[in-house]
Amino acid sequence: MKRWAVLTFCFASVVCGAWGQAIEKVAAPEGHAAVLSAYRKACLTPENASTVMGFDSIAVLYLEHNPESALGQGMKSTAQLMLAESMWNPIDKLSQFQAWQPQLEEAIAAQPFDPDLRFFRLSVQYSVPALLQYNQDMEKDAEVVKQAHAEGHWSNQPEHESFIIDFLNQL
């Protein structure tokens, strides 16, 4: 009888543990879609530091759960680059840009055909002053993003897909 009790307990523990992990993954705020949603919100009000910090916080959580992810590094770098918009001191803005722009480039070098990373860089290049001369890849990035859209890369994320289309129409 003890043997059945132990086996039942072990089975219940495994099932409950697996169920808990599945629930955690579904509800995890740091999921890809959640980060993209926070990114869209930050893009709409880049001067609002708290909104951009929300994007940064979710990107950090994503990166903690995916430490080797170039996409996670690109998300974090993009959030940090966006924070420069809310800084009032031009020296601080430049320092922030110089610290995080190379990290975004490293993420893209690791995954050069990732359309999300290319869209992040495209949006940053579109937003930074021409004085920084960080616009050399805009055409290539726009082509990668357009191609990914044509292939349905964001078709399961209609809100993000619409955001990208609107952005591309602004170029």
HELIX and SHEET records of a PDB file:
HELIX    1   1 LYS A    2  ALA A   27  1                                  26    
HELIX    2   2 HIS A   32  LEU A   44  1                                  13    
HELIX    3   3 ALA A   49  HIS A   65  1                                  17    
HELIX    4   4 ALA A   70  LEU A   83  1                                  14    
HELIX    5   5 ALA A   84  SER A   86  5                                   3    
HELIX    6   6 PRO A   90  ALA A  110  1                                  21    
HELIX    7   7 PRO A  115  SER A  127  1                                  13    
HELIX    8   8 ALA A  130  LEU A  132  5                                   3    
HELIX    9   9 MET A  138  ALA A  150  1                                  13    
HELIX   10  10 PRO A  158  GLN A  170  1                                  13    
END                                                                             
